Amino acid sequence: MNEKKITRRSFLKGTLLTVGAAIASPVLSQVAPLTLRDPSQNTKSSEFMQRSVSRVNYGPSYGIAKLNANENPYGPSPEALNAMNKAIQKGSYYVTAVTKLKEMIAEKNNVTPDHILIGSGSSAPLQWLATKVTRKGHILGPDLFWDTTSIMGSKNNQFTLERLPKSSDLSINLDDMEKFVTPNTSLIQITNPNNPTGLTISPTKLKEFCKKLSKKVLVLVDEAYNELTPQPEKNTMVPLVRKGFDVVVARTFSKIYGLAGMRVGYIIAKPELIEKIASFGLGDYSLNQAGVAGAIASYNDEVFLKFSKQKIIEAREIIEEAVKVNGLQSLSSTTNFVFVNLGDLNAESFRKEMAKENVLVRGIYRDYSHWSRVSTGKIEDVIQYANALPRVLEKIA
Ligand SMILES: Cc1ncc(COP(=O)(O)O)c(C=O)c1O
């Protein structure tokens, strides 16, 4: 297999050129190959680009493309950084600004603050919820979804996680889900868009499903990646919470907000349910000054959110194009990651060889041994992925 070099210019031109076209173009073939994260090459004047260069030392080491945890490397936003710097000076005091953050989230979602439970990442309230429900019955989830908190939360309880059978296209089959509900099901858990597949369920179908099933059993919709979908408002199940259905929605500041390391996330549900779930965790005491200040500062920062979303889409298109050019297929993603079908190649061997190229991607999920998840990092990171791809595929073939 011939090595196909992708240059910064070929992808940053605005219109996405195919890798093949980039190689064929006499102009582009003269463009020097990308030098990874060399600050002197950065000619963009936007605040975010400047800042992302000046922060080089705080991210992954120079030359490492960290594409394994669905983070937003353009965060924290400038506003969040300022707010967090100020907040650490209040580090000797317990955090009191959680009330303000709750009010902001409530206002945006058109609910009252007692519908909101904030924790150290959405993992915290999700784990409290899993702990609560698995005292009485099992959690029903798809075969493949973000199952970390349902597994952790159900440990030491009588019931745990039951999964649907595999679906051939890796989508979540809601009809199947309905069939698998038993009197022992105490929670249905859906990740939408799903991780690691990146697939989004039709909002109309999901709404109908939630309305019907929540009359029998509590339904959790984990919307960690909702803001990245083309129409977040259409895809969210929050309106059902507002109408009083037994639906819980989870959201996080770890993804588009670029605050994964600051650990702030929340769930939205009926006040009486929030009260019950809250009793399984430490609530506000699990939070810290800087994280809450960063979340408040970035929650309504439309400039930063728009910038991040654009960059994520740009990076995703580069990944998708590289995958296609190398004869592979990926699932259609509306998130900051892409699930790539490696055909008959093993995803763990792929991960190891990619790591030797300083490209970090996820290893195997459960028994999906030929699927590899790659996150959208910075543009230079995904170009590094695209350039390493043919070499690695050749090695492990
Ligand atoms: C779907 C989904 N939900 C929740 C989380 C947990 O995120 P956090 O605890 O950082 O909010 C993740 C993390 O990757 C995720 O993918």
Ligand as a Chemical Component Dictionary entry (heavy atoms), coordinates in Angstrom:
data_LIG
# 
_chem_comp.id                   LIG 
_chem_comp.type                 NON-POLYMER 
_chem_comp.pdbx_formal_charge   0 
_chem_comp.three_letter_code    LIG 
# 
loop_
_chem_comp_atom.comp_id 
_chem_comp_atom.atom_id 
_chem_comp_atom.alt_atom_id 
_chem_comp_atom.type_symbol 
_chem_comp_atom.charge 
_chem_comp_atom.model_Cartn_x 
_chem_comp_atom.model_Cartn_y 
_chem_comp_atom.model_Cartn_z 
_chem_comp_atom.pdbx_ordinal 
LIG C1 C1 C 0 -22.014 8.805  26.863 1  
LIG C2 C2 C 0 -21.193 9.251  28.030 2  
LIG N1 N1 N 0 -21.805 9.568  29.165 3  
LIG C3 C3 C 0 -21.121 9.995  30.222 4  
LIG C4 C4 C 0 -19.747 10.082 30.189 5  
LIG C5 C5 C 0 -19.051 10.510 31.439 6  
LIG O1 O1 O 0 -18.548 11.748 31.327 7  
LIG P1 P1 P 0 -18.249 12.663 32.583 8  
LIG O2 O2 O 0 -18.306 11.842 33.813 9  
LIG O3 O3 O 0 -16.901 13.201 32.317 10 
LIG O4 O4 O 0 -19.319 13.687 32.551 11 
LIG C6 C6 C 0 -19.054 9.748  29.032 12 
LIG C7 C7 C 0 -17.603 9.820  28.967 13 
LIG O5 O5 O 0 -16.948 9.564  28.016 14 
LIG C8 C8 C 0 -19.797 9.324  27.915 15 
LIG O6 O6 O 0 -19.224 8.985  26.773 16 
# 
loop_
_chem_comp_bond.comp_id 
_chem_comp_bond.atom_id_1 
_chem_comp_bond.atom_id_2 
_chem_comp_bond.value_order 
_chem_comp_bond.pdbx_ordinal 
LIG C1 C2 SING 1  
LIG C2 N1 SING 2  
LIG C2 C8 DOUB 3  
LIG N1 C3 DOUB 4  
LIG C3 C4 SING 5  
LIG C4 C5 SING 6  
LIG C4 C6 DOUB 7  
LIG C5 O1 SING 8  
LIG O1 P1 SING 9  
LIG P1 O2 DOUB 10 
LIG P1 O3 SING 11 
LIG P1 O4 SING 12 
LIG C6 C7 SING 13 
LIG C6 C8 SING 14 
LIG C7 O5 DOUB 15 
LIG C8 O6 SING 16 
# 
